Amino acid sequence: MWAHSVNSTGVRHHLVDHLEGTASLAERFASVFGAGPAGRFLGLAHDTGKASCAWQQRLLLAESTGGRVGFEHKSLGVLLARRRGAAALGLPLHGHHGGLTSPAFVDTEVNNAPAEHARARLEAEAALRPLLPALFEGPQVPLPPGFSVKVELDMLLRLLYSALVDADGLDTAAHRAGGQAHVTPPADMAMLWDRFVRRRERMLAGRGASTVDKWREEVFHACVAAASGPGGFFRLPAPTGSGKTIAAGAFGLRHALEHGKSRVIVAVPFITITEQNAAVYRQLLDPDGPGGGDPVVLEHHSQVRLGEDGPGPWWARLAAENWDAPFVVTTTVQLFESLFGRRPAAMRKVHRLANAVIVLDEVQALPAPLLVPIVHGLRQLTNRFGTTVLLASATQPDLWSLNPLKNTQPTEIINEPQRLYDALRRVRYEWWTDPKPSLEQVAERVSAPNPSGHDQILTIMNTIGSARRMWELLREQVAADMSVFHLSTAMCPAHRRDVLTEVRDLLADGKPVRLVSTQLIEAGVDVDFPTVYRAMAPADSLQQAAGRANREGVLGQAGGRVVVFDPDEVGSPPSYTLPVRLTRERIGPGSADPDDLKALRDYYRSYFGQPPVKGPESRGYAVQAARGSLDFHTVTEGPRRVDGREGRDRSRAFRMIEDDTVPIVVPYEPAQQVIDDLVAELRASPRPEPELFRQLQPYLAMVKRRTRERADVAALCRPLVGDLVEWVGTYDGAGLVLTPTGEDFIA
């Protein structure tokens, strides 16, 4: 009996060997969270249906034709789970290839199977029972205690499913390669901690002194001291410029060393920040040069190239599939859409969250409508799976006002955060809100030269359309020798990176520059302007915008300037309506400024009590209800529509990026030849390799699907593969030029 066809050495994979190999790995992975026996059962049961005559015959046929087997083999495992008193395990067994679904779907499919499938199950059991007797008759498969409530069982099944599909993938890959399954040995956290400390000292010695160094040392040592405390939730409210990135990494490593954690996972909201932080951590942790040992830091997001011919290390492709690395830097989209996903490719890494340290950087950027399932999931990980969570941000949302965390207390790393914020106050706020200025008036003021010598201004707008308009106005009004740049997701990542590099060089040289950006610059992008103009926005965005001003505190007593303006007749995202109203009530001229932590706490408590965040009509409520019925399909894709329309209501699904988006290859001129070559190779390939798409990702812009389908936009798109198209319209210094205003991008 075979599990897989011949490999590169001409050997087929014995079915019993595959079941035993998968079981051994799944048991090892699940033992981390106390579910080893369940993991072993899943590994043994998952492919038992392959023992039928029908499946074996079709495998040999597929081997000769290169086709697919195309015969059901999962239902026997589901029936075995029922027989062994653990019916819930039928969900991961049924979905180990196609994805988790729901109990009702599994019952319907298995109970109503055609006679051919029923006969095949009997054949498979008869063939395997003599070889694996304990699998077919034995005591109830034990699950860890305390998972009787379905919303709690949901998380256990997610991690067990992850352990199964990772084990299955590793054992299968080992057969194809003609070798053994590779699992990275436990990290030497003591060695990594020592390397981190030494490299940090070297890094500090190599840069000039700053007035904020004293406070950075205080934050760093507070993180190291707190790391010895017991696991759970930790909170690091650290103002911009206080060295939060390095301090948070230090907490993660030290806590892992003190408490035997397997890895550190740092998640941030935007790819730009992921790349920035990963570069810092590589400096601190990766070995020096060839022969210095295995890489440590895995950077994993949609736009990093993984493979031997890219900048990623040799192990990155496999490690990215299952996060089998000591230190992972990823995006919050990757983290939470994996945790609340249902497909094998996304969920293969989820079991690595057990016994890990998760650092959520820029936590204020988590989507408010999904906060309830997010914080509930994090609480489950800390309570039952040995995970420690650090929430790091200059703008700490009051997550403890949400129901899942109301009866818990985080460990506060900074005992008196307001003292730290006052000491590191580097800006003064000015308000230009009454009367409301026009965009032309703002542009006139921003474009005027500053004779003080600090002639560098960042302007942050709320939509791509208004950012483009401001960029155009400034280009018309500034002096001929003034550099004006734009930053938004209308531009491809390579373009954005080049802009940031050039802007940082001008800032460092003290040369005049104007940068217009959407809010993507706010969550941790390391730029330092003396003056920031910020269109009226929610309180957390105002504070984050201020973090781009006078970051190093070098402007003396006067500090940096943050001018909050409320532009007349300029749009903003619909999601801003409620939080901006709540901000106006608590923050502004004559009241508190955005650095007032009490005012921010009041703002968050009010916001988190509103219907978009919690209540029966909220998206988070719908997700939690689906989790409570173990309906994984509804969690990820929404409930079936009840309005007479076909399909599912994705507005009530777990989606970190709310709008359905599609990629466009853009003609970014500095890389045009590279882009042309990649597109030509893509067109010539009947089955393009994944690496080809990864190489194209730096030159993709993302737009809403409904925008791409507009007649005027579609006419300028040349189809490539699937949803991927090539843009043949205009692309300029502000990115894609769409009519009428480009408001339908993601900012």
N, C-alpha and C positions, 0 to 999 in steps of 0.2 A: 504494500500500500504506500502510495506516494502523496506528499503534500505539495510539492512543487516540481516543475519540469527540470530538465538537465541544466546545470550551470556551466560556467566557462570551462570547467575541467571535464565536462561530460558526465557528471554524476547527478542523479535525481535525489530529491530530499525525502527521506523516509518520513512517513506521517507520524509515527510514534516518536521518532527523534525530534520532530518539530514541536509536537505537543509537549514533550518533556522539556525541551529547551525553552519554549515560551513560558511554561509553567515556572521553571526555575527563576527566570528573569522577573516575571510578574510578581512572584512571591517575594523576591528581594526588594522590588520597588515598593510593594504594598506594605511590607513589614515596617517601613519607615513610619507609617501612620497606623500601626497596630492591626493591619488587615491582611497579614501574610497568607493565612489559610484561604481566604476568599480570592486573593490574587492567584494562588496556585490552582485553585479549582477553575478559575476563568481561563488560565493558560491551557489546562488539560482539556477543557470542554469546547474551546472556541472553534476548532476545526474538525470535530468528531464526525460531522456529516460528510467529510471528504472520503470516508471509508466505504461509501456505497459503491456498488458496481457502476452505476450510471455516472457518478462523478469521476471515477478512475478511468473509465473508457473515454470520457470527454477530455480528460487531461492529456491522454496520449494523442488524441486527435488534434487538440490545440497545439501540442508540441510539434506536430508535423506540419501544421498549416500556419502557425504563428497567430492564431485567433485566440478567443477567450473560451474558458470552460463553459460558462453560462449555465451552470446548474446549481440550484440552491444547496447550501451546506451549513446554514446557521441554526435552523430550527431545532435540530437534535440537542444542541447545547441549551436552548431555552427550556426544553422539556426536562433535561437533566437538572437544571436549576430548580424547577418546580419539584421534581422528585426528591431532591436533596434539601428541601425546606428553605430555599433561598430564592424565591420566585423573582425578587427584585434584580437578581444578577442576570436574569434573562434579558434585561435591557442592554447592558454592555455586550452580551454575547450576540444578540440579534443585530446590534449596530456596529460590530467591530470592523466592517468594511464601509457600509453606507452611511453610518452616523446614528446617533441616539435619536429615538423617536418618542413614543409614549406607550404606556401599558395597553391602552385600548388598541392602538395600531398593531402592536406585537401580538396581542391575543387574537385579533381578527385574522392576521396573516398566518399564524401558526395553526389556529384551530380550524381554519377553513382551507387548509392546504389541499391541493389536488391529490388524488390517490397515488399518483406516481411519486410524489414527495413522501407520502406516508410509507410506501414500500421501501424507498431509499433509506429512510431513517431506521427501519427494522434491519435492513441489510448492514448498515453501518454499525449499529449496536452489536449485532451478532459477530461482526468481524473484529471489533475492538474489545469486547467484554473479556475475552481470555487474556488479552495483553494488558489491559488496565482495569482489572476487576473492581478496585476500590473507587474508581470514578463512578461506576454505575450503581453500586450498592454500598451505602455507607451512612454514617451519622449526618445530621444536619450540618450544612456548611456554616461555620460560625461567622458572624459579623461582629465588629467591635460594639460594645454596649453603648446605649444612649442615642441610637439613631432611629427610634420608633416614629418620630414626627417626620412626615414626608419631606418638608422643606429642609430638614437636617440630612435625611437620607439622600436627597438630591446631590449634596456636595460630596458625600462619600462615594456615590456612584460615579460622579465626575472624575474623582481621583483614581478609582478602580478602573474605570474605562481607559483613562490615560495610561495607567500602568500596563493594561492589557495590550493596547495598540502599539505602545512603544516596544514592549517585549516582543510582540509579533513582528514588528518592523525590523528590529535588530536581529532576530533569529533568521528571518527570511533573507535579509541583506547579507548575513554571514554565509548562508548557503550559496547565494549567487556569487559571492566573492571567493568561495572555496576556503573560508577561514573560520575563525571564531568570532562570536558577537563581542563587540568592544564596548565596555563600560569604563568610563574614566575612574581611576582609583580615588579615594577620598582626598580632598585637597589638604595640603600641609598649611593650615591656617597660621600656625606659629611662624613659619618661614615667610608667608605672605605679609603678615603683620609687621615683621621686622623689616622687610623690603619696603613696605609702604612708609614706615616712619623714617627710614634713612633717606628715601627718595624725596619725601616731603621736605626734610631739612635741607637737602641739596637744592631743591626748587626754590625755597624761601631765600636761601643764601645768594641765589643767582639773580634775584630781582631787587629793585630799589625799595627802600623803606617807604611805608605809607602811614598816614596818620591813623588808619584804622587797624593796623597790625595788632595792637594790644587787644582789641576786641575780637579779632579773628582767633587769636590764641585762646582767649577765654571761651569762645564757642567750641573750638576744637577740643580743649581739655574737658569741657562739660560733657561733650559727646562721649569721649573716652571713659570718663568716670561713670556715666549713666549706663554704658554698655555692660557693666558687670551685674546690673540688676536683672531680675527674672524676666522671662519673655512676656509678650503681650503687645499692647499698643504703647508707642512712645511718640511724643510730639516735640518737634523742633521748630519753634517760631523764631526765625533768624532773619533780620532785615537784609535787604540787598547789600552786597559788598562785604558781608561778614564771613565769607569763606564757607558757605553752606555746602557746596558740592564736595569739597575735600573732607569737611567735618562729618557729613552724613556717611561718606564712604568709610571713614575711620570707625564710626559707630558700627556699621555693618560688619566689618572685618573683626573688630575687637569682640563684638557680641558673638559672632560665629566661633571665635577662638575660645571664649569663656564658656560657651554653652554647647559646643559640639554641633553647631549648625553646618549644613552641607554646602551652602552657597549663599552669595549675596546677589540679589536681583534689584537693580535700580531702574525704575520706570519713570519716564518724564513725558509731558504731553505732546511735544512736537519733535519731528525728526531733526530739525536744526539743532535743538538742544541735546538730543540724543548723541549726535555726532560730536558736538562740543564737549559733552561730559565724558564720552567714551575716550576721546583723545587725552583728556586729563588723567583718567584712570589707567590708560595704557602706559602713560609716562610713569605712573607710580607703581605699577604691578607687573607689566609684561617683562619677560627676561631680556637681557641685553644681547642683541645680535644672535646670529645662527649658533646653535649648539648650547645656548644658555638655558635650555629647558623648554617645556611645552608652553604655548601661550596661555594666558590667564583670563584676559578680558574678551568676552564675546559681545560684539555689537550686533544687535538683531533688530532690523526694522525693514520696511518694504523697499528701501532704496540703498541698502548696502549690498555690494557685490560679494558673493560667497563662493569661493572656489580658488583653485590653485593659480588662475591667471588674473585674479582680482586682488585688491588690497587686503582682503580677509585672509586669515591664516588657513593652513591646509585643512584643519579639522573643522572649519567654520560651517561648512554645509551641513554635516551631520549634527554638530552641536546645536545649530539653529533649529533643527527639527525637534530636538528634545531638551535643549538647554542643559546639556551635560557638560557644564563648564563651571569653574569656581566663582566667576564674577560675570554677571550678565547685565548689559545695559540695553534697555529696550524702550518701547513706547507704552503708554498706558492703554493705547488701542490694542496692541499685541497682547498685553497682559490680560485685560479684562474680556476681550472678545475671545480669547482662548479659554479663560476660566468659565465663561458663560456660553461657550460654543457647543457644538454637537458633532462636528465632523472630525475624523481621525487626524487629519493633517494639522488642524488648529490645536487639538486637545492633547496631542502626543506629549507635549511639554508640561502639562498641568500637574502631574504628580511630583514634579521637581519643586513645586511651591511648598510641599510639606517639609518641615524641619529646615526652612530657609529663613533668611532675613530679607524682607521686602522693604525697600526704600521708595516711597512715593514722593517724588520731588515735584514741586509746583502743584501741590495737591488741590489748590483752589481752582485749577482748570478742569477738574472732573466734571462731567455734564450733570447739572442739577437734577434733571428728570430721572437719572439712574442712580442717584446717591443711595437710596434705600437698599436696593439689591447689592450695590457695591459694598457698602459698609456692613451689611448683614453677611455677605460672603467673606469679608476680611475678618469679621468676628468669628465665624465658623473656623477659618483657618487658624486663628490664634488660640481658640478654645480647644479644638479637637485634633489639629494636625501639626502642632509644634512649631507654628510659624510665628515670627516676630515681625511687626509692622512699624516702620518709622514714617511719620507724616512730617514732611519737611516743606516749609514755604515761608516767604516773607509775609504772606497773607493767609493766615490760618483760618479756614472755615470752621464754624462751630459744629462739627459733625456730632458732637455729644448731645445736641438738641434733637437728633433724629432717634426714633424709637429703638432701632437695633442696638444703639450704644448708650441708651439712657441709664442703664444700671451698671455701667463700667466706668473706670477711671483710667485715663492714660498716665504714663509716667512723664512728667514735664522735665525736659532736659534743661531748659532755662527757667530758673525759679522766678525771676522778676523780669519778664520780657520787656515791659514798658521802659524799664531803666536802660536796657540795651538799645531799644528803638530811639529813645531820647538822646543817648550818647552818640548814636550813629546817624542822627538826623542830618541829612546833607542837602536838603532842598527846602525852599519856601514855596508855598502855593499861592497862585494868583487866580482870580475868578473873573472870567469874561462871559457872563451869562445874562446880564440884564442891562441894556437891551441885548438881544441876540445878534451876534455879528453875522454878516454874510460870509460865504466862503472867499469871495474876492477880498473882503476886508482882512480876513485872517491871512490870506496869501500876501497881501501888501505888507503886513507887519512882519511876517516870517521872512520875506525876501529882502527886507531892508538890511543893509550892512550894519554890523555891530562894531563900532570903533573901539570897544573895550579890549579887543583882542580875543574874545571868546565868540568868534563868529561861526558857530557850529550849532545847528538847530535840527532836532528831530520832531516831526509832526506825525501824530498817530490818528488815523481816521477809523471809522467803524465799518465801512464797506469798501469793497474794491472799486466800485464806481466813484465814490467820493475821493478815495485816495488817488485814483488816476486823474480826476479833475484837479485836485490840489497840485499834483506833480506838473500837470500842463500849465497851470497858472504860474507856478514858481519859475518854470523854464522861460516863460514869457517875461517875467519881471526882474529876475536876478541879473547881476552884472555878468558880462561875457566870460569872466574868468572864474565864476562860481560853479562848482560841481553840484548837480542836483540828481539824486538817485531815488529809486522807487523799490519797494519791497512788498510783495504779496504773493498769494498762491496763483495769481494769473501768470506768474513766472515759473519756469521749471527749477528744480533744486540746484542744478549747476549754475544757473543764472543768479539765483539768490546767494549762493556761496560766494560767487565772484564779486557781487555787490558788497557783501559784508566785508570781504577781504579789502577791497579798495576803500571803503568807508573807514575801516579801522586804521588803515595806513594814514589817511588824511587826518583823522582825529589825533593819532600819535604824533604827527608832524605839526599839529596846531594850525592846519590850513583850513580856510573857509569851506564849509560843506553844508548842504541841506539834504536830509533824507526824509521821504514820506513813506509811511508804512501802514499796513493794517495792524490789527492787534496781535498778529503772529509774533511780533518782536518782543512782546511783553513778558512772556513766560521764560525768563532766564537767558535770553540772548545777551551775550557779553559785549555791549557797546557802552560808551561813556560820553554823553553829551553834556555840555554846560546848561543847555536850555532844551526843554521838551514842551511842545504844545500838544495837548490831548483833548480830542473831541469828547464831549460829555458821555460818560459810560458808567457801568456799575462800579461800586466802591472798590472791589478787588482789582478791577482793571486800572482804575486811577492810581492805586498804590503801586501796582506792577509797572505802570508807565513811569512813575517817579523813580523806580529802580534803574532806569536807563539814564538818569541825570546824576552827575557828580558821584559816580560809583566809588571812586577812590578817595573822595573827600579832600581833593586838592585845591578847592576853590576858596578856602579860607572862611572867614566869618560870614561873608555874604552867601556862600553856598550856591547850589544850582537853583534854577527857576523851573517850575512846572506851571504852565498856564493852561487852566481848564477852560475851554470855550464851548459854548452851546450853539452850534451853527444853525442858522435859520434855513429852513427848507432843504435840509440834507437828511437823507434816510439813514436808518440804523437797523440792525437785524431785529426781526420780530421777538426773538428771545430776550432782547434788551428792555422791552417795554416795562415789565414788572420790576426787575432789579434797578433800573434807572429811577423809576418812581420812588422806590424805597430808599435809594441813595439820596435823592433830593431832600427827603424828609429828615435825614440824619447828618448829612455831610454837605458842606458848602460854605459860602461867605456868611460870617456871623455865627457859625456853629463849629462843629469839629472838622478837622482835616482828615484825609484818608489814612494817616499814620496813627490816629487815635484808636488804640486797640479796643477800648470799651465801645466806641461808636461802631467799629467793625463787627464786634460780637453781637451788638443789638441788631445791626443790619442783617447778619446771617441768620439769627434766630427768627427774625420776622420773615425773611425770604424762605427759609426751610419749613415754615409753617403754612406756606401757601399751596393751593391745589396743584400747581405744576410739579411740585416736589413730592408731596404725599397726599393721600386721599384716594377714594375709589376711582376717580377719573384719571389718575396720574399713570404715566408709563411704568414707573417703578412698581406701582401696585399691581398692574397687569402682569409684569414679569414675576413678581413674588407669588401671585396666584398660580401661574403656570408651574413654577418651581414646586409649589405645594401639592400639585397633582402629578409630579414627575413627568410633565409634558415638555420634554426638551425641545421638541420641534417648535412649539408655540413660544418658548423663551427666545429662541434665536430669530424666528421669522414672523412672529405675531399670530394672534388667533385668526381663525377663519372668519371671513367677512359675514356680517349679518344683514347687510344692506342690499342683498340680491346680486352683488358683484362677485365674480370669480376670484379665487386666490385668498391671500392672507393680508391682514391689516398690519403692515410693517411699522406703522406709527406707534404700535403698542408692543414692539419687540425690543430686545436688548441690542442696541446699536450705538456704539460710541460716537460714530459720525452719523448724524441723523439723516442727512440727505444722501440719496443714492447717487454715487459719482462714477464717472467714467474717465479713462485716461486719453490724452491727446499727445502725440509726438509733435514737438514744436521745432521750428527752424531757428534754433539758437545759434547765431552767426559764428561765434568763436569756435564752436564745435561742429560746424555744419558738415565737414567732410566725414567726421566720425559718425554723425547721425545718418548721413546718406548711405554710408557703408553698412551700418547696422540694419537700416530699413531694407536695403537691397538684399542682404543676407536673409532677412526675415521673409521677404516675398519669395525668395528662391527655395525656402525650406518647407517641404511638405509637412514635417512635424518639428517645429523649431524647438531647440533645446532651451530649458529654463534659464540657463546662463545668458542667453541672448536677450531675454526680456529684462534680466537684471542689469545688463549693460545699458539698456535703453532707459532705465528708470530715472537717471539724472536729467533726462531731457523730456520728461512728461509733465504736463500740467493737468490738474484734475478739475473737471467742471461737473455741474449737476447734469444728470441724465436728461432731464426735461429741457435744459438749455441746449445740449448737444443735438437733441432731436428737433429743435426749432428749424424751420425751413432755411432761414438765412444762414444759420450756423452749419447745418448739415451739408449745405451746398459747398462749403469750404473744407470739408473733411473727406479724405480719401481713405477708404477702408483698408485695413491691414489684416489683423487676425482677431476674431471674436469681437469684443468691445473696443479693441485698440484701433485708433484711426490716426492718420497723418494730417496735420494742419497745413493747408496751402494758402491760408489767408495771411493777414498782416500780423507780425510779431515785432514789438519794439522794446524800448527801454523799460516799459511798464508791463511787458508780457503780451499775452494774447489780446488782440483788439477785437472785441465783439460789439455788435450794435444791439440796443442803443447805448447802454452804459456799462455792460459787464457786471451788473449787480448779482448775477446768478452764480458767481464763483463761491467757493468757500474762502473766507478770509483767512 
